[in-house]
Amino acid sequence: MNPPIERGSTRVFRSLSALRIAQGLAQERAVYGRSGGETHRRLEQAIAALEGAEGTVLTPSGLSAITCAFLSCVNRGDHVLVADSIYEPSRMFCDQMLRRFGIEVSYFDPGRAAQIAREIRPNTRALLCESPGSVTFEMLDLRALSAVTRAHGVTLIVDNTWATPLFCNPLALGADIVVHSGTKYILGHADAFLGTISANGEALQRVSASARCLGMHVSPDECYLALRGLRTLSVRMEQHFRAGLDIAQWLQNRHEIEAVLHPALPEDSGHALWQRDFRGASSLFSLVLKPAPTSALEAFFEGLSLFGIGYGWGGFESLMMPYDVAALRTASGWRYEGPLVRIHVGLEDVCALKAELDAALNRYRCFLRTPQACVWRIENQAATGS
Ligand SMILES: *Cc1c(COP(=O)(O)O)cnc(C)c1O
């Protein structure tokens, strides 16, 4: 049932004519082991099938998938557009590396994506976005966006990590290149790093050439783990979807919270787009707390046991992370004053997760200027004698 783990190795040939035949195949794989063997091919084929793509290229991490996709379509003097809601390290690559190689980078407000045509310059070559943004969860109209990028010869690169290939297929909506951090839900067990890039036709050829030039190599063990993750992806995602939405809805009723940012909630501004383009939702979403002193957020994060404080979501475990959104953005404002907390709902018992969130919100409430009873603070002060 499962492929063997074919380790990376050099290839040897019995004769010069056998070498020449392999060289004639014009595939690096036929002459040298860097681009992988059977284990890699199985995973490439599986991701390509799930994304409805002609082919998939593997990279060592989600970030390297993004950088490799970018480098496949830009030249010195070009301009790229990036959504202001993008995954932060993608921004670091654009600002620190693309700019150094003479490529102009500008960010656009995801709330104004309908006016993207105005941002396109004669030298614009690529546009990178995520829908929804994986911290702030604004949805983008990928169909409308791709109509504009197509008309201007701009390569549309979509980071589809949040939805997984099960819940959304950006190529079918008009994207040219789809990337995933396989590290998240695809591997699904918080135990390895992997990236994938899927595309068709000329875009795929350029991505393959870019990966070859950059020397991208993934361990076959990681490919094996990703294949194993894929076998349970549908059941895990169904549980993540249900549990995440249940907790998001439950949080909406808490008065410590200003807003819950989750496109599967009917009240969310991106809900109609989510309904149109997605078959489900993952369990990563954010809540915005009412403004309170910094110590309130510290109290919120104090003594958590099920929720870890960490970045790398998509595994079995629940996580939370605070973000200062205003500090991340350069092209758009942020309408909320209070702190944003991103939540990843893992596969634990939903009631136990709610109990832990309930306790965290009760601790937070003590710092709000409201008449609500504040037992935690009083008890805490008594315990510390302050
Ligand atoms: C984590 C993440 C990445 C980067 O993936 P790594 O495998 O950690 O390099 C890219 N995009 C999004 C949306 C992510 O959450």
Ligand as a Chemical Component Dictionary entry (heavy atoms), coordinates in Angstrom:
data_LIG
# 
_chem_comp.id                   LIG 
_chem_comp.type                 NON-POLYMER 
_chem_comp.pdbx_formal_charge   0 
_chem_comp.three_letter_code    LIG 
# 
loop_
_chem_comp_atom.comp_id 
_chem_comp_atom.atom_id 
_chem_comp_atom.alt_atom_id 
_chem_comp_atom.type_symbol 
_chem_comp_atom.charge 
_chem_comp_atom.model_Cartn_x 
_chem_comp_atom.model_Cartn_y 
_chem_comp_atom.model_Cartn_z 
_chem_comp_atom.pdbx_ordinal 
LIG C1 C1 C 0 3.475  28.604 8.253 1  
LIG C2 C2 C 0 3.061  29.272 7.003 2  
LIG C3 C3 C 0 3.932  29.389 5.936 3  
LIG C4 C4 C 0 5.365  28.913 6.022 4  
LIG O1 O1 O 0 5.462  27.562 6.195 5  
LIG P1 P1 P 0 6.768  26.846 6.818 6  
LIG O2 O2 O 0 6.584  25.450 6.417 7  
LIG O3 O3 O 0 6.718  27.083 8.286 8  
LIG O4 O4 O 0 7.946  27.510 6.181 9  
LIG C5 C5 C 0 3.479  29.984 4.793 10 
LIG N1 N1 N 0 2.220  30.457 4.696 11 
LIG C6 C6 C 0 1.360  30.381 5.710 12 
LIG C7 C7 C 0 -0.002 30.926 5.547 13 
LIG C8 C8 C 0 1.757  29.796 6.903 14 
LIG O5 O5 O 0 0.921  29.746 7.929 15 
# 
loop_
_chem_comp_bond.comp_id 
_chem_comp_bond.atom_id_1 
_chem_comp_bond.atom_id_2 
_chem_comp_bond.value_order 
_chem_comp_bond.pdbx_ordinal 
LIG C1 C2 SING 1  
LIG C2 C3 SING 2  
LIG C2 C8 DOUB 3  
LIG C3 C4 SING 4  
LIG C3 C5 DOUB 5  
LIG C4 O1 SING 6  
LIG O1 P1 SING 7  
LIG P1 O2 DOUB 8  
LIG P1 O3 SING 9  
LIG P1 O4 SING 10 
LIG C5 N1 SING 11 
LIG N1 C6 DOUB 12 
LIG C6 C7 SING 13 
LIG C6 C8 SING 14 
LIG C8 O5 SING 15 
# 
